[in-house]
Amino acid sequence: KILDIARAVAPNCRTDMIGIRAGEKIHEEMITETDSLNTFDCGKYYVINPTVPIWKESDWITHFKAKRVEPGFKYNSGANNEWLTVEEIRNLIKQHVDPTFAVSP
């Protein structure tokens, strides 16, 4: 959520709710129902394989310990129930962007 990101990096910054702007997305669609036909669950992430793979599918599934998702599966922010906390966002910034990142009081 955008407000959680703002609170993580600038907790004292003023925020104004201005509503939705024309063309703005409310939810991000990461995997569509159509994509579910080629989507695999690999544990920590999903993989959408090409329609015409260049490898033997059973070998790929074994190698990556993948499981095919159910037909009609979709993954989008509107159906998400796992959100990072402000502190988790800060830790990710330290881990992947700036190890010296700190929030000023």
C-alpha positions in Angstrom: 0.0 0.0 0.0 1.4 3.4 -0.9 0.7 4.9 2.5 2.7 2.2 4.2 5.7 3.0 1.9 5.4 6.7 2.8 5.3 5.8 6.5 8.3 3.5 6.1 10.5 6.1 4.5 9.1 9.4 5.7 6.8 8.8 8.7 6.5 12.6 9.5 5.7 13.6 5.9 2.2 15.1 5.3 0.0 13.0 3.1 -3.2 14.2 1.3 -5.9 11.8 0.1 -6.8 13.1 -3.4 -8.8 10.2 -4.7 -8.3 8.2 -7.8 -7.0 9.9 -10.9 -8.0 9.2 -14.5 -6.3 6.0 -15.7 -4.9 5.1 -12.3 -5.0 1.4 -11.4 -6.7 0.4 -8.2 -5.3 -3.2 -8.3 -2.3 -4.6 -10.1 -3.0 -7.8 -12.1 0.1 -10.0 -11.9 -1.3 -13.3 -13.2 -4.6 -13.4 -15.1 -7.0 -16.3 -15.3 -5.8 -16.9 -18.9 -2.2 -17.1 -17.7 -3.2 -19.8 -15.2 -3.0 -22.3 -18.1 0.8 -21.9 -18.1 1.4 -20.9 -14.5 3.3 -22.9 -11.9 3.8 -22.5 -8.2 7.4 -22.8 -7.3 7.0 -22.1 -3.6 8.3 -18.6 -3.1 7.3 -17.4 -6.5 5.1 -18.2 -9.6 6.4 -18.9 -13.1 4.4 -18.3 -16.2 5.9 -20.5 -18.9 5.6 -19.8 -22.6 2.7 -21.4 -24.5 5.2 -23.4 -26.6 8.0 -24.5 -24.2 11.5 -25.4 -25.5 11.9 -28.1 -22.8 10.1 -31.2 -21.7 7.5 -30.0 -19.2 7.8 -32.9 -16.8 11.5 -32.4 -16.6 11.0 -28.7 -15.9 8.5 -29.5 -13.2 10.8 -32.0 -11.5 13.8 -29.7 -11.7 12.1 -26.7 -10.2 9.8 -28.7 -7.8 6.9 -26.8 -9.4 3.2 -27.5 -9.2 0.7 -26.4 -11.8 -1.9 -23.9 -10.4 -5.6 -24.6 -10.6 -7.3 -23.5 -13.9 -8.8 -20.1 -13.3 -6.2 -19.1 -10.7 -5.4 -15.4 -10.6 -3.0 -13.3 -8.6 -3.7 -9.6 -8.1 -3.4 -7.0 -5.4 -7.2 -6.9 -5.0 -7.2 -10.5 -3.8 -4.0 -10.2 -1.8 -4.2 -10.9 2.0 -0.5 -10.8 2.7 0.8 -7.2 3.2 4.2 -6.1 4.5 4.3 -4.0 7.6 6.1 -0.7 7.7 8.9 -2.3 9.6 9.2 -5.1 7.0 9.4 -2.5 4.3 12.2 -0.7 6.1 14.1 -4.0 6.6 13.8 -4.7 2.8 15.2 -1.2 2.0 18.2 -1.9 4.3 18.7 -5.4 2.9 18.4 -4.5 -0.8 18.9 -0.8 -1.3 20.8 1.0 1.5 22.2 -0.8 4.5 22.5 2.5 6.3 18.9 3.5 5.8 17.4 4.9 9.0 14.3 7.0 9.7 14.8 10.3 11.4 12.7 10.9 14.4 
